Amino acid sequence: MGKHVTEINESQFETLVTGSDKPVILDFYSTECPPCEALASKFEEYAELFSDYIYFYKVFRQENRSLANQLNVQSSPTLLFFNNGREVAKRLSGGIRKQELKDTIQNMVSPEVFQNVMSRRKKTNRKADVIILGGGPAGLTAAIYSAQAKLNTILIDPALPGGQVATTHMISNYPGTGGPVPGWELSHKMLEQAKESGAEILAAVDITSLKCSKIGETHYIQIDEDLELESPVVILAMGADPRKLGIPGESEYRGKGISYCATCDGKYFDGKEVVVIGGGNSAIEESLFLTRFATKVTIVHQFDELQANKTAQEHAHQNEKIHFILNSEPRSFEAAENNQMSVKIENTKTGEVSELITDGIFIFIGMVPNAVHLPDALDKNHWGYILTDEDMKTNLPGVYAAGDIRSKKIRQAATAVSDGCIAGINAEKYIDNLKIHEKERKLMGLPA
Ligand SMILES: Cc1cc2nc3c(=O)[nH]c(=O)nc-3n(C[C@H](O)[C@H](O)[C@H](O)COP(=O)(O)OP(=O)(O)OC[C@H]3O[C@@H](n4cnc5c(N)ncnc54)[C@H](O)[C@@H]3O)c2cc1C
């Protein structure tokens, strides 16, 4: 713990927090808590900056349970903001970003103090051999290979690492796990392995800009406004997200009745009935796959014709288990009795709304690559996915892409891991070549 943050216990709460003459920020933390680790350096940094105006305290939650209960603190980390004995701002918890902490502090001190302190803040620059954007299976695997090759490796993620796997209920097809394994557990192991290999993880950061050199020089990444990272190699592993409908109940029941992956979750619907939303290639292919398990698959599609290719359409129409509700869009999802789900569907031609009760809902309306900040000079396909060769090289020297962000056919944890491995190994080769090149130029008396 740095010198500007003081560890306190519950017996000191009244004197040091509610009885304080200055505002107080209290951080309830736990051990073995990745979001707590992600917060620690940001908390220390702001403590150093604002120590004349605010007290920064930490409370170890496991040993101060009665205080945590009294304050209704239910997760770690949780930041509480006090002034004059009472809480004065919305609590922050989970993957807390620097910007959120900064915004809250701004409201705890006068505008002059805030301006003055922030103007003293130094911008820093750090060099690494390899910078990886994205901490899903692809990025974490690349980090393991790169760090084990003794390359100085920094992985950054705007969220907490783990990617889509971390938010998936069960992963049942990942080799070596002995069967279904909770997604958070698999991603936690990948993260720990990357850290143990020596990779540095910067989580819950704001990525402000990404400048990739077109001629194979240094690449620059700006994070949290005040830290610039530079490296000769960048691995882009920001993944993709299933496109969302954005209707009530969708996020609430994700993983609890609503799925975006038939390969992953189809088997849980053996002998049951499911609803598929979508009518393009993936919706129809996945519906056909789901008929291996489900007794009935009802496809709800917004137009009067499917958008999938003709062969897939024929297969779907010939399959007795598949039924269609056309010219219709879902409007909301809700839990129904007996662990079932209710889907409200509106006929777009008549406006009539009906209810469908089903065992599970699959949404296949496309994926969206996490392409924010990608340089224009990077070659992408029509949908924004990055084009690479089989070595995961992009068209920009020293820039690799791995996992779901790539233009590819199969998006699974195992294929992301494969891409990450290839990118990590090729990053190492690229850096070796740079070193050889540098040595040769030195021998010839040329500038590096
Ligand atoms: C509901 C669901 C269930 C699934 N079930 C299975 C399954 O059972 N088996 C299986 O093999 N696969 C499954 N998949 C697919 C699998 O999760 C993905 O293929 C895999 O996670 C892709 O890994 P990735 O590392 O490429 O990307 P992701 O897992 O998407 O990780 C990308 C990471 O990049 C971060 N990021 C985003 N934007 C940026 C940025 N600008 N800069 C830096 N970082 C960024 C994200 O926060 C995230 O941590 C499932 C997917 C879903 C959606």
The ligand as a Tripos MOL2 file, in Angstrom:
@<TRIPOS>MOLECULE
LIG
   53    58     1     0     0
SMALL
NO_CHARGES

@<TRIPOS>ATOM
      1 C1        -23.2960  -16.2430  -24.7700 C.3       1 LIG1
      2 C2        -22.0380  -16.8270  -25.3520 C.ar      1 LIG1
      3 C3        -21.7170  -18.1080  -25.0410 C.ar      1 LIG1
      4 C4        -20.5460  -18.6640  -25.5620 C.ar      1 LIG1
      5 N1        -20.2510  -19.9590  -25.2160 N.ar      1 LIG1
      6 C5        -19.1270  -20.5270  -25.7390 C.ar      1 LIG1
      7 C6        -18.7980  -21.8870  -25.4490 C.ar      1 LIG1
      8 O1        -19.5260  -22.5880  -24.7200 O.2       1 LIG1
      9 N2        -17.6540  -22.3850  -25.9820 N.ar      1 LIG1
     10 C7        -16.8180  -21.6430  -26.7800 C.ar      1 LIG1
     11 O2        -15.7750  -22.1440  -27.1850 O.2       1 LIG1
     12 N3        -17.1350  -20.3750  -27.0860 N.ar      1 LIG1
     13 C8        -18.2550  -19.8020  -26.6030 C.ar      1 LIG1
     14 N4        -18.6000  -18.5250  -26.9410 N.ar      1 LIG1
     15 C9        -17.7150  -17.7860  -27.8690 C.3       1 LIG1
     16 C10       -16.4540  -17.3310  -27.1200 C.3       1 LIG1
     17 O3        -16.7940  -16.7520  -25.8690 O.3       1 LIG1
     18 C11       -15.6930  -16.3320  -27.9790 C.3       1 LIG1
     19 O4        -15.4390  -16.8840  -29.2310 O.3       1 LIG1
     20 C12       -14.3480  -15.9610  -27.3260 C.3       1 LIG1
     21 O5        -14.5660  -15.4130  -26.0420 O.3       1 LIG1
     22 C13       -13.6060  -14.9670  -28.1840 C.3       1 LIG1
     23 O6        -12.4620  -14.5920  -27.4990 O.3       1 LIG1
     24 P1        -11.7010  -13.2150  -27.8210 P.3       1 LIG1
     25 O7        -10.5690  -13.1540  -26.8720 O.co2     1 LIG1
     26 O8        -11.4430  -13.1100  -29.2490 O.co2     1 LIG1
     27 O9        -12.7560  -12.0710  -27.5020 O.3       1 LIG1
     28 P2        -13.6520  -11.7320  -26.2400 P.3       1 LIG1
     29 O10       -13.9030  -12.9080  -25.4120 O.co2     1 LIG1
     30 O11       -14.8070  -11.0000  -26.8080 O.co2     1 LIG1
     31 O12       -12.7390  -10.7320  -25.3960 O.3       1 LIG1
     32 C14       -12.4450   -9.4710  -25.8750 C.3       1 LIG1
     33 C15       -11.9340   -8.6080  -24.7370 C.3       1 LIG1
     34 O13       -11.5280   -7.3680  -25.3060 O.3       1 LIG1
     35 C16       -11.9900   -6.3010  -24.4920 C.3       1 LIG1
     36 N5        -12.1590   -5.1070  -25.3240 N.ar      1 LIG1
     37 C17       -13.2440   -4.6550  -25.9740 C.ar      1 LIG1
     38 N6        -12.9690   -3.4970  -26.6050 N.ar      1 LIG1
     39 C18       -11.6720   -3.2280  -26.3590 C.ar      1 LIG1
     40 C19       -10.7830   -2.1690  -26.7430 C.ar      1 LIG1
     41 N7        -11.1800   -1.1580  -27.5010 N.pl3     1 LIG1
     42 N8         -9.5070   -2.2080  -26.3140 N.ar      1 LIG1
     43 C20        -9.0650   -3.2240  -25.5340 C.ar      1 LIG1
     44 N9         -9.8570   -4.2470  -25.1420 N.ar      1 LIG1
     45 C21       -11.1280   -4.2550  -25.5620 C.ar      1 LIG1
     46 C22       -13.2750   -6.8180  -23.9080 C.3       1 LIG1
     47 O14       -13.5670   -6.1200  -22.6970 O.3       1 LIG1
     48 C23       -12.9590   -8.2850  -23.6770 C.3       1 LIG1
     49 O15       -12.3950   -8.5100  -22.4070 O.3       1 LIG1
     50 C24       -19.7240  -17.9250  -26.4200 C.ar      1 LIG1
     51 C25       -20.0540  -16.6060  -26.7200 C.ar      1 LIG1
     52 C26       -21.1890  -16.0570  -26.1910 C.ar      1 LIG1
     53 C27       -21.5440  -14.6300  -26.4900 C.3       1 LIG1
@<TRIPOS>BOND
     1     1     2 1
     2     2     3 ar
     3     2    52 ar
     4     3     4 ar
     5     4     5 ar
     6     4    50 ar
     7     5     6 ar
     8     6     7 ar
     9     6    13 1
    10     7     8 2
    11     7     9 ar
    12     9    10 ar
    13    10    11 2
    14    10    12 ar
    15    12    13 ar
    16    13    14 ar
    17    14    15 1
    18    14    50 ar
    19    15    16 1
    20    16    17 1
    21    16    18 1
    22    18    19 1
    23    18    20 1
    24    20    21 1
    25    20    22 1
    26    22    23 1
    27    23    24 1
    28    24    25 2
    29    24    26 1
    30    24    27 1
    31    27    28 1
    32    28    29 2
    33    28    30 1
    34    28    31 1
    35    31    32 1
    36    32    33 1
    37    33    34 1
    38    33    48 1
    39    34    35 1
    40    35    36 1
    41    35    46 1
    42    36    37 ar
    43    36    45 ar
    44    37    38 ar
    45    38    39 ar
    46    39    40 ar
    47    39    45 ar
    48    40    41 1
    49    40    42 ar
    50    42    43 ar
    51    43    44 ar
    52    44    45 ar
    53    46    47 1
    54    46    48 1
    55    48    49 1
    56    50    51 ar
    57    51    52 ar
    58    52    53 1
@<TRIPOS>SUBSTRUCTURE
     1 LIG1         1 GROUP 0 **** ****
